[in-house]
Amino acid sequence: MSTPTVTIRDARPDDVAAVVRLVYALAEYEREPESCLITEEQLHAAVFGESPAVFCHVAEVDGAVVGCSVWFLNFSTWRGVHGIYLEDLFVLPEHRGGGLGKALLTRLAAICVERGYGRLEWSVLDWNEPSIAFYRSLGAVSQDEWTTFRLDGDALTTLGS
């Protein structure tokens, strides 16, 4: 039996459909499939458009995309440097436990180090104990003193009008 070929690389335009499928699988895992509305066209424009502000890496096993990280830059006014905000990290369940999630995070950490970014941050649902344990095993620290707020839907429209 041959060892599978594993690759972590920048996403390419022909990966968009696979990444969108992974995002929908993540929404299902996070118990909110009805909230996921992204289209291939939207992701393609965000990652590969004229001025991309969203970035993506994929994890391949034997040429098949089985995981991804979708991220963008943030900025710390206190530190005066950029960081990476990881919007999505997902590996198909049948490919978990083999180091793909760690490899995707390692790539993002390397980008931070190479570019002098001060942070790699993300959010995790408080019930997602397997992911929380995984992140802690890498040395990540939860920011429990912070509360995330979101303005969307009617509230966003009302405030913005």
Secondary structure, 3 states (H helix, E strand, C coil): CCCCCEEEEECCHHHHHHHHHHHHHHHHHCCCHHHCCCCHHHHHHHHHCCCCCCEEEEEEECCEEEEEEEEEEEEECCCCEEEEEEEEEEECHHHCCCCHHHHHHHHHHHHHHHHCCCCEEECCCCCCHHHHHHHHHCCCCCCCCCCCCCCCHHHHHHHHC
